[in-house]
Amino acid sequence: MREALVRRTTKETDVEIWINLDGEGNYEVKTPIGFLNHMLESFAKHGRFDLKVVADGDVHVSHHHLVEDCGLTLGIAVRKALGDARGIKRFGWSIVPMDEALVLSSIDFSGRGLFYHNKKTLRGKITTFDFELIWEFFKGFALESRSTLHVKVERGYNLHHIAEACFKSFALTLKDAVTPVGGGIPSTKGVI
């Protein structure tokens, strides 16, 4: 099985994540941020990843540190679970509608951590959660997984629907890219 357990501890946060890339969508997620829990549970279910997350941090200051560090730690865990990426598809993409929202995403396990999105001005609160923190989560994931990740919001006005469509699209995109297809390292360089 392609799985990994990673713990990342700083003065601001303590995050432990276990992921099985070949799972069934089972999850246990425990953070003090309800909306983050909901997004990670949706990610696991729709990507069919088995996922355990235990995280805490200085949420009295802001949700920012914990959300970003969960993205960073998940990126490390996925990279560790993939090893040298031998035999994976490497590229993945999806389009996900959620009510009025429509989100497209794509990923390349290129060995270069980059993140792009098209809605820098999309802001607001989902209960106490700042919407723009989802971009920090994805940026952290891309940097530590060493992947190029694009998330494009085509339409939508309900921030909950947009955020959830982003996480569902990300889950399907990631599942597509890590699918075993055989062969060697998926690069003409011979290394990712």
Contacts in CASP RR format, 6 or more apart in sequence:
PFRMAT RR
TARGET T0000
AUTHOR 0000-0000-0000
METHOD contacts of the structure
MODEL  1
MREALVRRTTKETDVEIWINLDGEGNYEVKTPIGFLNHMLESFAKHGRFD
LKVVADGDVHVSHHHLVEDCGLTLGIAVRKALGDARGIKRFGWSIVPMDE
ALVLSSIDFSGRGLFYHNKKTLRGKITTFDFELIWEFFKGFALESRSTLH
VKVERGYNLHHIAEACFKSFALTLKDAVTPVGGGIPSTKGVI
1 20 0 8 1.000
1 21 0 8 1.000
1 22 0 8 1.000
1 23 0 8 1.000
2 20 0 8 1.000
2 21 0 8 1.000
2 22 0 8 1.000
2 81 0 8 1.000
2 82 0 8 1.000
2 178 0 8 1.000
3 18 0 8 1.000
3 19 0 8 1.000
3 20 0 8 1.000
3 21 0 8 1.000
3 22 0 8 1.000
3 50 0 8 1.000
3 81 0 8 1.000
4 18 0 8 1.000
4 19 0 8 1.000
4 76 0 8 1.000
4 77 0 8 1.000
4 78 0 8 1.000
4 80 0 8 1.000
4 81 0 8 1.000
5 16 0 8 1.000
5 17 0 8 1.000
5 18 0 8 1.000
5 77 0 8 1.000
6 16 0 8 1.000
6 17 0 8 1.000
6 18 0 8 1.000
6 73 0 8 1.000
6 76 0 8 1.000
6 77 0 8 1.000
6 80 0 8 1.000
7 14 0 8 1.000
7 15 0 8 1.000
7 16 0 8 1.000
7 17 0 8 1.000
7 73 0 8 1.000
8 14 0 8 1.000
8 15 0 8 1.000
8 16 0 8 1.000
8 69 0 8 1.000
8 72 0 8 1.000
8 73 0 8 1.000
8 76 0 8 1.000
9 15 0 8 1.000
10 65 0 8 1.000
10 69 0 8 1.000
12 57 0 8 1.000
12 58 0 8 1.000
12 61 0 8 1.000
12 65 0 8 1.000
12 66 0 8 1.000
12 69 0 8 1.000
13 55 0 8 1.000
13 56 0 8 1.000
13 57 0 8 1.000
13 58 0 8 1.000
13 65 0 8 1.000
13 66 0 8 1.000
13 69 0 8 1.000
14 55 0 8 1.000
14 56 0 8 1.000
14 57 0 8 1.000
15 53 0 8 1.000
15 54 0 8 1.000
15 55 0 8 1.000
15 66 0 8 1.000
15 69 0 8 1.000
15 70 0 8 1.000
15 72 0 8 1.000
15 73 0 8 1.000
16 52 0 8 1.000
16 53 0 8 1.000
16 54 0 8 1.000
16 55 0 8 1.000
16 73 0 8 1.000
17 51 0 8 1.000
17 52 0 8 1.000
17 53 0 8 1.000
17 55 0 8 1.000
17 70 0 8 1.000
17 73 0 8 1.000
17 74 0 8 1.000
17 77 0 8 1.000
18 50 0 8 1.000
18 51 0 8 1.000
18 52 0 8 1.000
18 77 0 8 1.000
19 49 0 8 1.000
19 50 0 8 1.000
19 51 0 8 1.000
19 52 0 8 1.000
19 74 0 8 1.000
19 77 0 8 1.000
19 78 0 8 1.000
19 81 0 8 1.000
20 49 0 8 1.000
20 50 0 8 1.000
20 51 0 8 1.000
20 81 0 8 1.000
21 49 0 8 1.000
21 78 0 8 1.000
21 81 0 8 1.000
21 82 0 8 1.000
21 178 0 8 1.000
23 48 0 8 1.000
23 49 0 8 1.000
23 50 0 8 1.000
24 48 0 8 1.000
24 50 0 8 1.000
25 44 0 8 1.000
25 45 0 8 1.000
25 47 0 8 1.000
25 48 0 8 1.000
25 49 0 8 1.000
25 50 0 8 1.000
25 51 0 8 1.000
26 44 0 8 1.000
26 50 0 8 1.000
26 51 0 8 1.000
27 40 0 8 1.000
27 41 0 8 1.000
27 44 0 8 1.000
27 45 0 8 1.000
27 49 0 8 1.000
27 50 0 8 1.000
27 51 0 8 1.000
27 52 0 8 1.000
27 53 0 8 1.000
28 51 0 8 1.000
28 52 0 8 1.000
28 53 0 8 1.000
29 37 0 8 1.000
29 40 0 8 1.000
29 41 0 8 1.000
29 44 0 8 1.000
29 51 0 8 1.000
29 52 0 8 1.000
29 53 0 8 1.000
30 37 0 8 1.000
30 53 0 8 1.000
30 54 0 8 1.000
30 55 0 8 1.000
31 37 0 8 1.000
31 40 0 8 1.000
31 53 0 8 1.000
31 54 0 8 1.000
31 55 0 8 1.000
31 56 0 8 1.000
31 66 0 8 1.000
31 70 0 8 1.000
32 56 0 8 1.000
32 57 0 8 1.000
32 59 0 8 1.000
32 66 0 8 1.000
33 59 0 8 1.000
33 63 0 8 1.000
33 66 0 8 1.000
33 67 0 8 1.000
33 129 0 8 1.000
34 127 0 8 1.000
34 129 0 8 1.000
35 126 0 8 1.000
35 127 0 8 1.000
35 128 0 8 1.000
35 129 0 8 1.000
35 163 0 8 1.000
36 63 0 8 1.000
36 66 0 8 1.000
36 67 0 8 1.000
36 70 0 8 1.000
36 129 0 8 1.000
36 137 0 8 1.000
38 164 0 8 1.000
39 134 0 8 1.000
39 137 0 8 1.000
39 163 0 8 1.000
39 164 0 8 1.000
39 167 0 8 1.000
40 51 0 8 1.000
40 53 0 8 1.000
40 70 0 8 1.000
40 167 0 8 1.000
42 164 0 8 1.000
42 167 0 8 1.000
42 168 0 8 1.000
42 171 0 8 1.000
43 49 0 8 1.000
43 51 0 8 1.000
43 167 0 8 1.000
43 168 0 8 1.000
43 170 0 8 1.000
43 171 0 8 1.000
44 50 0 8 1.000
44 51 0 8 1.000
44 171 0 8 1.000
45 171 0 8 1.000
46 167 0 8 1.000
46 168 0 8 1.000
46 171 0 8 1.000
46 172 0 8 1.000
47 171 0 8 1.000
47 172 0 8 1.000
47 174 0 8 1.000
47 175 0 8 1.000
48 175 0 8 1.000
49 171 0 8 1.000
49 174 0 8 1.000
49 175 0 8 1.000
53 70 0 8 1.000
55 66 0 8 1.000
55 69 0 8 1.000
55 70 0 8 1.000
55 73 0 8 1.000
56 66 0 8 1.000
57 65 0 8 1.000
57 66 0 8 1.000
58 65 0 8 1.000
58 66 0 8 1.000
59 66 0 8 1.000
63 128 0 8 1.000
63 129 0 8 1.000
63 130 0 8 1.000
63 133 0 8 1.000
64 130 0 8 1.000
64 133 0 8 1.000
64 136 0 8 1.000
67 133 0 8 1.000
67 134 0 8 1.000
67 136 0 8 1.000
67 137 0 8 1.000
68 133 0 8 1.000
68 136 0 8 1.000
68 137 0 8 1.000
68 139 0 8 1.000
68 140 0 8 1.000
70 137 0 8 1.000
71 137 0 8 1.000
71 138 0 8 1.000
71 140 0 8 1.000
71 141 0 8 1.000
71 144 0 8 1.000
72 140 0 8 1.000
72 141 0 8 1.000
72 143 0 8 1.000
72 144 0 8 1.000
73 144 0 8 1.000
74 141 0 8 1.000
74 144 0 8 1.000
74 145 0 8 1.000
75 140 0 8 1.000
75 141 0 8 1.000
75 142 0 8 1.000
75 143 0 8 1.000
75 144 0 8 1.000
75 145 0 8 1.000
76 144 0 8 1.000
76 145 0 8 1.000
78 141 0 8 1.000
78 145 0 8 1.000
78 174 0 8 1.000
78 178 0 8 1.000
79 144 0 8 1.000
79 145 0 8 1.000
79 146 0 8 1.000
82 88 0 8 1.000
82 109 0 8 1.000
82 178 0 8 1.000
84 185 0 8 1.000
84 191 0 8 1.000
84 192 0 8 1.000
85 109 0 8 1.000
85 185 0 8 1.000
85 186 0 8 1.000
85 192 0 8 1.000
86 183 0 8 1.000
86 184 0 8 1.000
86 185 0 8 1.000
87 180 0 8 1.000
87 181 0 8 1.000
87 182 0 8 1.000
87 183 0 8 1.000
87 184 0 8 1.000
87 185 0 8 1.000
87 186 0 8 1.000
88 109 0 8 1.000
88 177 0 8 1.000
88 178 0 8 1.000
88 179 0 8 1.000
88 180 0 8 1.000
88 181 0 8 1.000
88 186 0 8 1.000
89 176 0 8 1.000
89 177 0 8 1.000
89 178 0 8 1.000
89 179 0 8 1.000
89 180 0 8 1.000
89 181 0 8 1.000
89 186 0 8 1.000
90 108 0 8 1.000
90 109 0 8 1.000
90 177 0 8 1.000
90 186 0 8 1.000
90 187 0 8 1.000
90 192 0 8 1.000
91 106 0 8 1.000
91 107 0 8 1.000
91 108 0 8 1.000
91 109 0 8 1.000
91 176 0 8 1.000
91 177 0 8 1.000
92 106 0 8 1.000
92 107 0 8 1.000
92 108 0 8 1.000
92 173 0 8 1.000
92 174 0 8 1.000
92 176 0 8 1.000
92 177 0 8 1.000
93 104 0 8 1.000
93 105 0 8 1.000
93 106 0 8 1.000
93 107 0 8 1.000
93 173 0 8 1.000
93 176 0 8 1.000
94 104 0 8 1.000
94 105 0 8 1.000
94 169 0 8 1.000
94 172 0 8 1.000
94 173 0 8 1.000
94 176 0 8 1.000
95 102 0 8 1.000
95 103 0 8 1.000
95 104 0 8 1.000
95 169 0 8 1.000
96 102 0 8 1.000
96 103 0 8 1.000
96 104 0 8 1.000
96 105 0 8 1.000
96 165 0 8 1.000
96 168 0 8 1.000
96 169 0 8 1.000
96 172 0 8 1.000
97 165 0 8 1.000
98 161 0 8 1.000
98 162 0 8 1.000
98 164 0 8 1.000
98 165 0 8 1.000
98 168 0 8 1.000
99 158 0 8 1.000
99 161 0 8 1.000
100 155 0 8 1.000
100 156 0 8 1.000
100 157 0 8 1.000
100 158 0 8 1.000
100 161 0 8 1.000
101 153 0 8 1.000
101 155 0 8 1.000
101 156 0 8 1.000
101 157 0 8 1.000
101 158 0 8 1.000
101 161 0 8 1.000
101 162 0 8 1.000
101 164 0 8 1.000
101 165 0 8 1.000
102 153 0 8 1.000
102 154 0 8 1.000
102 155 0 8 1.000
102 156 0 8 1.000
102 165 0 8 1.000
103 151 0 8 1.000
103 152 0 8 1.000
103 153 0 8 1.000
103 154 0 8 1.000
103 162 0 8 1.000
103 165 0 8 1.000
103 166 0 8 1.000
103 168 0 8 1.000
103 169 0 8 1.000
104 150 0 8 1.000
104 151 0 8 1.000
104 152 0 8 1.000
104 154 0 8 1.000
104 169 0 8 1.000
105 149 0 8 1.000
105 150 0 8 1.000
105 151 0 8 1.000
105 152 0 8 1.000
105 166 0 8 1.000
105 169 0 8 1.000
105 170 0 8 1.000
105 172 0 8 1.000
105 173 0 8 1.000
106 149 0 8 1.000
106 150 0 8 1.000
106 173 0 8 1.000
107 147 0 8 1.000
107 148 0 8 1.000
107 149 0 8 1.000
107 150 0 8 1.000
107 173 0 8 1.000
107 174 0 8 1.000
107 177 0 8 1.000
108 147 0 8 1.000
108 148 0 8 1.000
108 177 0 8 1.000
109 145 0 8 1.000
109 146 0 8 1.000
109 147 0 8 1.000
109 177 0 8 1.000
109 178 0 8 1.000
109 186 0 8 1.000
109 192 0 8 1.000
110 146 0 8 1.000
110 147 0 8 1.000
110 148 0 8 1.000
110 192 0 8 1.000
111 146 0 8 1.000
111 147 0 8 1.000
111 192 0 8 1.000
112 146 0 8 1.000
112 147 0 8 1.000
112 148 0 8 1.000
113 142 0 8 1.000
113 143 0 8 1.000
113 145 0 8 1.000
113 146 0 8 1.000
113 147 0 8 1.000
113 148 0 8 1.000
113 149 0 8 1.000
114 142 0 8 1.000
114 147 0 8 1.000
114 148 0 8 1.000
114 149 0 8 1.000
115 135 0 8 1.000
115 138 0 8 1.000
115 139 0 8 1.000
115 140 0 8 1.000
115 141 0 8 1.000
115 142 0 8 1.000
115 143 0 8 1.000
115 148 0 8 1.000
115 149 0 8 1.000
115 150 0 8 1.000
115 151 0 8 1.000
116 148 0 8 1.000
116 149 0 8 1.000
116 150 0 8 1.000
116 151 0 8 1.000
117 135 0 8 1.000
117 138 0 8 1.000
117 150 0 8 1.000
117 151 0 8 1.000
117 152 0 8 1.000
117 153 0 8 1.000
118 151 0 8 1.000
118 152 0 8 1.000
118 153 0 8 1.000
119 153 0 8 1.000
122 131 0 8 1.000
122 132 0 8 1.000
122 153 0 8 1.000
122 159 0 8 1.000
122 162 0 8 1.000
123 130 0 8 1.000
123 131 0 8 1.000
123 132 0 8 1.000
124 130 0 8 1.000
124 131 0 8 1.000
124 132 0 8 1.000
124 159 0 8 1.000
125 131 0 8 1.000
125 159 0 8 1.000
126 159 0 8 1.000
126 160 0 8 1.000
126 163 0 8 1.000
131 159 0 8 1.000
131 162 0 8 1.000
131 163 0 8 1.000
134 163 0 8 1.000
134 166 0 8 1.000
134 167 0 8 1.000
135 151 0 8 1.000
138 149 0 8 1.000
138 151 0 8 1.000
138 166 0 8 1.000
138 170 0 8 1.000
141 147 0 8 1.000
141 149 0 8 1.000
142 148 0 8 1.000
142 149 0 8 1.000
146 192 0 8 1.000
147 177 0 8 1.000
149 170 0 8 1.000
151 166 0 8 1.000
151 169 0 8 1.000
151 170 0 8 1.000
153 162 0 8 1.000
153 165 0 8 1.000
153 166 0 8 1.000
156 162 0 8 1.000
185 191 0 8 1.000
185 192 0 8 1.000
186 192 0 8 1.000
END
